[in-house]
């Protein structure tokens, strides 16, 4: 079973909810051939994304900060199987 690393993106000066944020990041990851899941959080004011464990996410982080100034990205969990990003638990 695949293991995923989970990151939280918190808004900075630019909002990230309701501005096509998830779709923008997903299109970027597809273009760069990065396996990525992304969803709005229901328990915090953030968006979470997951990549297969040990994937280099530096290009994703740079893209997010460039497109959404002030956004902060933090790794919150590592090597999680079957994550549910909206509620931060595992199936």
N, C-alpha and C positions, 0 to 999 in steps of 0.2 A: 504494500500500500504506500502511496506517495506521502511524504511528509512536507509540511508547509511552514514557512516563516511568516509571521503576521506583523504588519506595520500599521500604525495609526497616523493619519494625516489630520492635523488640526489647522483650522483657518488662521490666516494672518490678516493682512490688510484687505485681501480679496476673499469673498465668500467661496465656499467649495460645495455647498449644497444648493441645488436648484439652478446651477449654471452649466449643466452638461459636463461636470467634472469627471464623473465615472466613465462616461463614453470617451472623453478626450484621452484619459489615461489608458483605457482599454485599447483604443486605436493605436496609440504610441507603442504599447507592449506588443501588439500584433505585428506592427511594422518592424520591430526589433527582434521578433521571434522569442519573446519572453512569456513563459506561461504565467498568467496572472489572473487572480480572482479579485473582485472589488465590490464593495457594498457599503451603503450607509449604515452607520451604527444606530441602534435603537436605544442604547443605554448610555451613550455619551455624545457630546457634540463633536463628532469627527466622522471621517470616512476611513474604513479599514481596507487594506489590500493584502493579499497573500501571494507569495511566490514559492516555488519549489525550494525546499531547504538548501541553503548554501549557494543560492543564486546571487550573483553580483547585482545589486539594485542601485548602484551609483548613478547609472543613466536615468533610471526612473525618478530617483530623488531630484536630480538636476533638472529634469523636464518639469516636474511638479513645481519646484521653486521658481523656475523661469516663467511658467505660465500663470502661476498663482502666487505672486510675491508675498513673502512673509509666512507662508505655510511652513509648518514644522512636521517632520517625519521622524517617527520613533519606532524602533522594533520593540514589540511588546511580548511576543511569544516565539519560541523556536521549536522546530521539529514536531509540529502538531499534525495529527492524522485527522482528515475529514473535518476541517474547521467550519463553523457557522459564524461568519464575520459580523453579522448584524447584532448578535447577542454575546459574542465572545465565549463560546463553549464548543465542545467537540461532539459529534455524533458517535 
